[in-house]
Structures are given as structure tokens and as C-alpha cells.
Amino acid sequence: MNNNGKVVAFGELMLRLTPPGAERFVQADRFEAVYGGGEANVAVSCSNFGLDTEFVTRLPAHEIGQAAVNELRRYGVGTGWIRRGGDRIGLYYHEKGASQRPSKVIYDRAGSALAEAEPSEFDWEKILDGAGWFHFSGITPALSDNAAQIVLEAAKAAKKLGVTVSMDINYRKNLWSLEKASGILTGLAPYVDVCLGIGEAEARNVFGLEPQGETAVERFANFSRELAEKYGFKTTAVTFREAISANDNKISGLIYDAATDSCHASRKYDMHIVDRVGGGDAFASGLIYALITGRDPGEAVEYAAAASCLKHTIEGDVNLVSAEEVETLAHGDGSGSIRR
């Protein structure tokens, strides 16, 4: 696994519109606006951890597109390979859940700048020159056939250059059919080293496997072993979430390491949620950082789970914590006491 150089992430940077507090969409007379998106969230978090990070996307040339670029820059994310064009930025509306009422998301991203991008706009061998890690999610190839082709070309270039490739499955039924998702994601799988977000449903529905075993850990280890043998995944990882209510969850992580044929589980965190969006991206960025910095699989999943836990305490899409803060929680200090 290539653990040198910068992290490059590719995906759509969106504008998120949320009613204040726990208001419903139909109540709201105003919306709070923040920028986010799966791969962008990972890029910002990795930058906050101190990694050299670049985000690649396509955004309109107007002021809203520039505001999105500026948001990345304020966190130290490189934007030199962002392409400008198209008429609109992708939007999504987020209604926060409360107690037994779940959160709700409505997408408005059809015809976005990235969905209409052409593969010829991205020279991946140049973009990935000097990179050690390339990250994307299953959301991006769901945007359009062109976007799927761009992701495939990027993954192939990364594999050719010896860059470690991570894919977060992130299946969204509102974006594409399961049949199409399965066809495209399994086509990308041979170029992937680290597969994230791969639970039993994804193993069954995307990869056509039937998880076997008495416990969740056994089933995860068994289908992860099958995926490693079939596609060459070096690492698979997933979060486990137990929902008490929309405000209170328990979360933990699980990782499989193909080199040692071993499975490791993190501690379980009891969380009171401020904002759930981006928890999986925080787990992904925590795992990427931990693996790049040489942690073993057990340490890596502990770090990733702690990063995800902390994200749930922060408003917005991105995980605005430092590597030191994650380290403190991963090593057992979850008191929440004041730091002086």
C-alpha cells in the first residue's frame, strides 16, 4: 500500500440547505447554507489532520461556484485541479430528525456541473502525479454515465501509478438503481485497495455474496475474505450503528486486513447527535489518515471510529477536529471536560 504523498479526492461539492434547529421543511421560512459532499468531507478532514490534500471536481464559474472553492481553501485543501463549467452546483436539502422522527434528505443535483463533465476535462496521470492515495465514493459514478467513466479512468490511472485507491460504497437509492450500481461498482472494484462502507447489505446487493457466519463479525470477515480473493481488496471496513433514536446512537467500527486474514473491532461509542451527516466520511478520513501514518489495522479502526464519533457533535457536513482530538478520544478520554 502506497502511504506516501498527498491524498487526492474526487467527487461533487454541493450546497446543503437545512431548516433551523429541528424544523420541518414545510415550517421553514429560511435555510442555513453550508457546503459539503462525501469526498469533499474526506478531503477537508484529511487536511485538518495535517495531510497534503487535493480535491478534484467541476463547478460553475459563477459566484456560488467560487464560494464553494473558497470553502475548501479555508481548510487548506488544494483546488488547483478543479474544473470550471456548467450552470449549476448540486443541491441537497436536509431536515434534521428528532427523537423518533428520522432525518430526511432531498436531492436536487440533476444536470449539475459535475454530472455534465466530460472525461477529457481531467488528465488523471497529471492530477495524480506525486499522490499516495486516491479516494472516491459510489455517489459520484451515480451522477451520470460521464461521471462513472471519469471515475473509472481515474481509478485505472491510480492503479497504473501505484497510488492506493479507496472507495466508499455509499449506495444511494435515490440516485440510481441497485442493478446499475452493482454493475458499475463491481467494474471499479478491481482497481480498489481499500473498500469502505461494506456491510452485509452491500455485500449481498452490490457484490452478490451471501454473508455466512454466526455473528456479525464472522459474517463480515467471511465476505471480506471473498472480496479480497475476487477483487484484490487489501482492506475492508464498515461502521456499525445502533439507533436508539434520531438523537442518540451507538457506533463502532470493524476492519478486515487481507494480509493477515484478521478482523478487528473498535470500542463502541454512545453518542448524543448534533448532526449525523458526514459520519461515514469522518470514519473514512480517519481510516485513511491512520493507515497513511502507519497504524496497524486494530489501531486504525479505533482511530476511524473515534473520528466518526466526534463528527456527530459538529454542525454541518465536515469533521472539524484535529488529529490530536481524535487521538485523545481513541485512547479512552471521552469525558468532554474543558481543555485548558
Secondary structure, 3 states (H helix, E strand, C coil): CCCCCEEEEECCCEEEEECCCCCCHHHCCCCEEEEECHHHHHHHHHHHCCCCEEEECEECCCHHHHHHHHHHHCCCCECCCCEECCCCCCEEEEECCECCECCEEEEECCCCCCCCCCHHHCCHHHHCCCEEEEEEECCHHHCCHHHHHHHHHHHHHHHHHCCEEEEECCCCCCCCCHHHHHHHHHHHHHHCCEEECCCHHHHHHCCCCCCCCCCHHHHHHHHHHHHHHHHCCCEEEEEEEEECCCCEEEEEEEEEECCCCEEEECCCEEEECCCCCCHHHHHHHHHHHHHHCCCCHHHHHHHHHHHHHHHCCCCCCCCCCCHHHHHHHHCCCCCCCCCC
